[in-house]
């Protein structure tokens, strides 16, 4: 099984056209779908992000830190939340993503996660358990 991150992007202008009762119905359906996936062991974590106005972006260049209000990228679609899932392959991950309604109001990016233990081994970093024990 492979882990995938489903990045939920929304276009606020599309979402604003939705009556509040319709939005609440979509949200309830989304949460019910997430609850079902979690009960099956498919959904590992999920979270809705606070509005974009609460975001800050950190950039470090040439040793100088710079903090900007909001996201760095100018885009119509904004990152609104995520779901961390496990799936047999990319096709199954895409089918799981299609069960969420948000692609109608933006997009859902389906991205496989790297194996961090393999990355630790590749770059010569200590195993996670050993790294946590180091003061």
C-alpha positions in Angstrom: 0.0 0.0 0.0 1.2 3.5 -0.9 0.4 6.7 0.9 -1.1 9.6 -1.1 -1.8 13.2 -0.1 -5.0 14.6 -1.6 -4.5 18.4 -1.7 -7.8 20.2 -1.9 -7.8 23.5 -3.9 -10.8 25.6 -4.2 -11.8 28.6 -6.3 -13.4 30.9 -3.8 -15.5 32.6 -6.5 -17.1 29.3 -7.4 -17.7 28.4 -3.8 -19.3 31.8 -3.1 -22.0 31.1 -5.7 -23.2 28.1 -3.6 -26.1 28.8 -1.3 -25.2 28.1 2.4 -27.7 25.2 2.7 -26.1 23.5 -0.4 -22.6 24.1 1.0 -23.6 22.6 4.4 -25.1 19.5 2.6 -21.8 19.1 0.6 -19.8 19.5 3.8 -21.9 16.9 5.6 -21.6 14.5 2.7 -17.8 15.1 2.6 -17.5 14.4 6.3 -19.6 11.2 6.1 -17.4 10.0 3.2 -14.3 10.8 5.3 -15.7 9.0 8.3 -16.4 5.9 6.1 -12.8 6.0 4.7 -11.4 6.4 8.2 -13.4 3.4 9.5 -12.0 1.3 6.6 -8.5 2.4 7.5 -8.0 4.2 4.1 -8.1 7.8 5.5 -5.2 8.4 7.9 -5.6 12.2 8.4 -7.7 15.0 7.1 -7.9 18.7 7.9 -9.6 21.8 6.6 -7.3 24.9 6.6 -8.3 28.3 8.0 -9.0 31.0 5.5 -6.1 32.2 3.3 -6.1 35.6 5.1 -4.6 33.8 8.2 -1.6 32.3 6.1 2.0 33.5 6.2 4.8 32.4 3.9 8.4 32.1 5.0 11.2 32.5 2.4 14.9 32.3 3.1 17.3 33.5 0.5 21.0 34.2 0.9 20.6 33.8 4.7 17.9 36.4 4.9 14.4 35.4 6.2 11.3 37.1 4.8 7.8 36.5 6.1 4.9 37.4 3.7 1.2 37.6 4.6 -0.8 35.1 2.6 0.4 32.5 0.1 3.4 33.2 -2.0 1.9 32.1 -5.3 -0.7 34.2 -7.0 -3.4 31.8 -8.1 -7.2 31.6 -8.5 -7.4 28.2 -6.7 -6.3 28.2 -3.0 -5.2 25.3 -0.8 -8.2 24.7 1.4 -7.3 21.3 3.1 -5.9 17.9 2.7 -6.6 14.2 3.1 -3.8 11.6 3.7 -4.9 8.2 2.4 -3.5 4.8 1.7 -4.3 3.1 -1.7 -3.0 0.2 -3.7 -2.1 2.4 -6.6 -2.6 5.8 -8.2 -5.9 4.7 -9.9 -7.4 3.7 -6.6 -6.2 7.0 -5.0 -7.9 8.9 -7.8 -11.1 7.0 -7.3 -11.0 7.9 -3.6 -10.4 11.6 -4.5 -13.4 11.5 -6.8 -15.6 10.7 -3.8 -15.0 14.2 -2.4 -17.1 17.0 -3.9 -14.4 19.7 -4.0 -13.1 19.1 -7.5 -16.3 20.8 -8.7 -15.2 24.0 -7.0 -11.4 23.8 -7.8 -9.2 20.7 -8.0 -7.8 17.8 -6.0 -4.1 17.1 -6.5 -3.3 13.4 -5.9 0.4 13.1 -5.0 2.2 9.9 -3.7 4.4 10.3 -0.6 8.0 9.4 -0.6 9.3 6.7 1.8 11.1 8.8 4.4 12.9 5.7 5.9 14.4 5.1 2.4 15.3 8.8 2.2 17.0 8.7 5.6 19.0 5.7 4.5 19.9 7.3 1.1 21.3 10.5 2.7 22.9 8.8 5.7 20.5 10.3 8.4 19.8 8.2 11.5 16.6 6.2 11.7 13.6 8.1 13.0 13.6 6.2 16.4 17.3 7.0 16.8 16.8 10.7 15.8 14.1 11.2 18.3 16.3 9.8 21.1 19.1 12.3 20.4 19.0 15.3 22.8 
